Amino acid sequence: MSTNQVQAGNVISFTTAGAVAAGAVVPLQHAIGIALTSASGAGRVISVAIEGVFTVPKVSTAVWAAGEKLLWDASAAAFDASAAAPATGDLMGAAIAIAAGANGETTARVKLTPGNVTRT
């Protein structure tokens, strides 16, 4: 058995920059995570899943097909279609759509795809 493994990797320890609610999307430098626990302020260490399928905020006007690569829109704090023009701070490729996204929906089910992210 390995003696140098720190953790499995699907959940990581993350030090917060401010308050974080459990279930919130946590944009990382080149990944997206989902807070599994909450934190009341900066400097708290919480568990963040960087793999798995989650229900997340969606830009209500975004439309996409199942399997499409999605963009985390930093200014909207929601996922958008990959065809959207990325702005500074957006994360492309952090997730793929598990189901089609329709106009008017405010949440989407996505699969996080760590190691596949481009930050603009």
C-alpha positions as CSV (number, residue, x, y, z in Angstrom):
1,M,0.0,0.0,0.0
2,S,1.2,3.5,-0.8
3,T,2.4,5.7,2.0
4,N,2.4,8.9,0.1
5,Q,-1.3,9.3,-0.9
6,V,-2.7,12.4,0.8
7,Q,-6.4,11.9,-0.2
8,A,-8.4,10.1,-2.9
9,G,-8.7,13.3,-5.0
10,N,-12.4,13.4,-5.8
11,V,-12.8,15.6,-2.6
12,I,-10.1,18.1,-1.7
13,S,-9.4,20.4,1.2
14,F,-9.9,24.0,0.3
15,T,-9.1,27.2,2.3
16,T,-11.9,29.7,1.9
17,A,-11.5,33.4,0.9
18,G,-14.8,34.3,2.5
19,A,-18.1,32.7,3.6
20,V,-19.2,29.6,1.6
21,A,-22.5,27.8,1.7
22,A,-22.7,24.0,1.5
23,G,-23.6,23.1,-2.1
24,A,-22.2,26.3,-3.5
25,V,-20.1,26.3,-6.7
26,V,-16.4,27.0,-5.8
27,P,-14.4,28.4,-8.8
28,L,-10.8,27.2,-8.4
29,Q,-7.9,28.5,-10.5
30,H,-8.4,25.8,-13.2
31,A,-11.2,23.7,-11.9
32,I,-14.7,23.9,-10.4
33,G,-15.7,22.4,-7.1
34,I,-18.8,22.0,-5.0
35,A,-18.6,22.9,-1.3
36,L,-19.6,19.8,0.7
37,T,-19.5,21.8,3.9
38,S,-20.1,25.5,4.8
39,A,-17.7,28.1,6.1
40,S,-18.6,31.3,8.0
41,G,-15.6,33.3,6.7
42,A,-12.1,33.4,5.3
43,G,-9.4,31.0,6.3
44,R,-11.7,28.1,7.0
45,V,-10.8,24.7,5.5
46,I,-13.7,22.9,3.9
47,S,-14.3,19.8,1.8
48,V,-14.9,20.5,-1.9
49,A,-15.8,17.9,-4.5
50,I,-14.0,18.3,-7.8
51,E,-15.6,15.2,-9.4
52,G,-19.2,14.0,-9.6
53,V,-22.6,15.0,-10.9
54,F,-24.4,18.1,-9.3
55,T,-27.3,20.4,-9.8
56,V,-25.9,23.9,-10.3
57,P,-27.0,27.4,-11.2
58,K,-27.6,28.0,-14.9
59,V,-27.8,31.1,-17.0
60,S,-31.6,31.1,-17.7
61,T,-31.3,32.0,-21.4
62,A,-28.6,29.4,-22.1
63,V,-29.5,26.4,-24.3
64,W,-27.4,23.3,-24.8
65,A,-27.4,19.6,-25.7
66,A,-26.6,16.8,-23.3
67,G,-22.9,16.1,-23.4
68,E,-21.9,19.7,-24.3
69,K,-18.9,21.2,-22.7
70,L,-20.0,24.1,-20.5
71,L,-18.6,27.4,-19.4
72,W,-18.7,28.8,-15.8
73,D,-19.7,32.4,-16.3
74,A,-17.9,34.2,-13.4
75,S,-20.0,37.4,-13.7
76,A,-23.3,35.5,-13.7
77,A,-22.1,32.9,-11.1
78,A,-23.8,30.3,-13.3
79,F,-23.1,27.8,-16.1
80,D,-23.6,28.9,-19.7
81,A,-23.3,27.2,-23.1
82,S,-19.8,26.7,-24.5
83,A,-20.7,28.9,-27.5
84,A,-20.9,31.9,-25.2
85,A,-17.9,34.3,-25.6
86,P,-15.8,33.8,-22.5
87,A,-14.9,36.9,-20.4
88,T,-12.1,37.4,-18.0
89,G,-12.3,35.0,-15.1
90,D,-14.7,32.5,-16.9
91,L,-13.8,28.8,-16.8
92,M,-14.3,26.8,-19.9
93,G,-14.5,23.0,-19.8
94,A,-15.1,22.7,-16.0
95,A,-18.2,20.5,-16.6
96,I,-20.3,18.8,-19.2
97,A,-24.1,18.8,-19.4
98,I,-25.8,15.6,-18.2
99,A,-29.1,16.7,-19.8
100,A,-30.1,19.3,-22.3
101,G,-30.5,22.8,-21.0
102,A,-33.6,24.8,-22.0
103,N,-34.4,28.5,-22.1
104,G,-35.9,29.6,-18.8
105,E,-34.3,27.0,-16.6
106,T,-32.2,28.3,-13.7
107,T,-30.5,25.1,-12.7
108,A,-28.7,22.3,-14.6
109,R,-27.3,18.9,-13.9
110,V,-23.6,18.7,-14.8
111,K,-20.7,16.4,-14.4
112,L,-17.5,18.1,-13.2
113,T,-14.5,17.5,-15.4
114,P,-11.3,18.3,-13.5
115,G,-8.1,18.7,-15.4
116,N,-9.9,20.0,-18.5
117,V,-10.4,23.7,-17.6
118,T,-9.2,26.8,-19.4
119,R,-9.4,30.1,-17.4
120,T,-9.8,33.2,-19.5
